[in-house]
Amino acid sequence: QVQLVESGGGLVQPGGSLRLSCAASGTIFSIYRMGWYRQAPGKQRQLVATITSGGRTNYADSVKGRFTISRDNAKNTVYLQMNSLRPEDTAVYYCNANGATDYWGQGTQVTVSS
């Protein structure tokens, strides 16, 4: 069983930055591919970024060059640094642990608005 707890969301102006964190417990964190997904009102959940246990990253085209995913296996934590935020980045952001089973956090709201 894996427990994921996100933090770091909030309200930010366009062009601003936020850093999301996802703390994992209950498993060997380092074996999982970790990811961030987001879901805007009325839309399907979509991939934002993933990072493998070896550190290989993958990003949605819409966030390339602006967002950076990273992980600290010693702290069982994955991060999402979000820069140059846009109103269209507004969504609930979910942390995901992908192994034999998918695990999800409860989500954290990110709102980009002036």
Backbone torsions as a table, in degrees:
resi	resn	phi	psi	omega
1	GLN	NA	140.0	-179.1
2	VAL	-123.2	135.3	172.7
3	GLN	-114.8	131.6	-179.2
4	LEU	-123.3	130.3	-180.0
5	VAL	-127.7	115.5	179.1
6	GLU	-89.4	154.6	173.9
7	SER	-155.1	165.5	174.1
8	GLY	105.7	-4.3	178.3
9	GLY	-72.2	173.4	178.6
10	GLY	161.8	-165.4	179.5
11	LEU	-102.3	131.0	-179.4
12	VAL	-142.1	150.5	177.9
13	GLN	-78.8	155.2	175.5
14	PRO	-54.3	137.1	-176.3
15	GLY	90.1	-8.8	-178.7
16	GLY	-83.2	-175.8	-176.7
17	SER	-132.0	151.3	171.8
18	LEU	-142.4	153.8	174.2
19	ARG	-124.5	117.1	176.7
20	LEU	-92.2	145.9	175.6
21	SER	-126.4	149.5	176.5
22	CYS	-136.5	112.3	179.7
23	ALA	-96.8	129.1	-178.3
24	ALA	-108.1	145.6	175.8
25	SER	-145.4	161.7	174.2
26	GLY	91.5	4.0	-179.2
27	THR	-157.7	178.6	173.7
28	ILE	-85.0	97.0	-172.0
29	PHE	-55.2	-38.7	-169.1
30	SER	-66.3	-16.6	-176.0
31	ILE	-86.1	-10.4	-174.3
32	TYR	-95.0	145.2	162.8
33	ARG	-77.6	127.5	-178.3
34	MET	-107.4	151.0	-179.1
35	GLY	-152.4	163.2	171.5
36	TRP	-118.7	134.9	176.2
37	TYR	-127.5	163.7	177.4
38	ARG	-142.5	153.5	179.0
39	GLN	-138.9	117.5	176.5
40	ALA	-90.6	157.8	-179.8
41	PRO	-55.4	129.5	177.7
42	GLY	77.8	5.6	-178.2
43	LYS	-123.4	163.1	178.3
44	GLN	-77.7	155.6	174.9
45	ARG	-65.8	137.2	-177.5
46	GLN	-131.9	152.1	177.9
47	LEU	-67.5	137.4	171.6
48	VAL	-106.5	-54.7	-177.8
49	ALA	-162.6	151.3	174.3
50	THR	-133.6	158.6	176.3
51	ILE	-143.8	129.8	-179.0
52	THR	-80.2	173.1	177.7
53	SER	-62.1	-26.3	179.1
54	GLY	-89.5	-1.2	176.5
55	GLY	96.0	5.6	177.6
56	ARG	-74.0	133.7	-175.2
57	THR	-114.4	157.0	177.1
58	ASN	-145.2	138.8	-176.5
59	TYR	-130.7	148.4	168.1
60	ALA	-66.5	146.8	-178.0
61	ASP	-58.4	-33.4	-174.9
62	SER	-69.1	-16.0	-177.5
63	VAL	-117.4	-4.0	-179.4
64	LYS	-58.0	134.8	179.8
65	GLY	85.3	-11.2	-180.0
66	ARG	-115.9	-35.3	-177.9
67	PHE	-109.1	148.2	176.8
68	THR	-134.7	124.7	175.6
69	ILE	-98.7	141.8	177.7
70	SER	-149.7	166.8	179.8
71	ARG	-143.5	150.4	175.7
72	ASP	-124.5	99.8	-175.2
73	ASN	-66.3	-28.5	178.9
74	ALA	-67.2	-29.2	-179.5
75	LYS	-102.5	1.5	-177.6
76	ASN	52.9	44.3	-173.9
77	THR	-134.9	140.7	172.9
78	VAL	-118.7	144.8	-175.6
79	TYR	-122.5	156.0	170.3
80	LEU	-134.5	107.1	175.5
81	GLN	-87.9	121.1	-176.4
82	MET	-116.5	116.4	178.5
83	ASN	-115.6	164.6	178.1
84	SER	49.4	48.0	-176.0
85	LEU	-65.3	146.6	-177.7
86	ARG	-122.3	157.5	177.4
87	PRO	-55.5	-33.7	179.8
88	GLU	-71.5	-5.9	173.5
89	ASP	-83.3	-6.5	179.1
90	THR	-61.6	124.6	-177.3
91	ALA	-178.0	171.7	166.1
92	VAL	-88.7	128.0	-177.1
93	TYR	-103.9	130.6	-176.5
94	TYR	-117.4	139.3	173.6
95	CYS	-90.7	142.4	-178.6
96	ASN	-132.1	138.6	171.2
97	ALA	-115.9	120.1	-174.3
98	ASN	-112.0	114.7	174.9
99	GLY	-140.9	-132.4	174.1
100	ALA	-65.2	-27.1	176.3
101	THR	-131.1	149.3	174.1
102	ASP	-88.2	135.0	174.3
103	TYR	-122.0	147.1	-177.6
104	TRP	-130.5	146.9	170.0
105	GLY	-82.8	-176.9	-176.0
106	GLN	-84.9	-13.1	178.2
107	GLY	96.0	151.7	175.7
108	THR	-136.8	135.2	-175.2
109	GLN	-81.1	131.6	171.7
110	VAL	-119.5	123.1	178.9
111	THR	-123.5	123.7	179.5
112	VAL	-111.8	110.5	-174.5
113	SER	-159.6	147.9	175.5
114	SER	-93.8	NA	NA
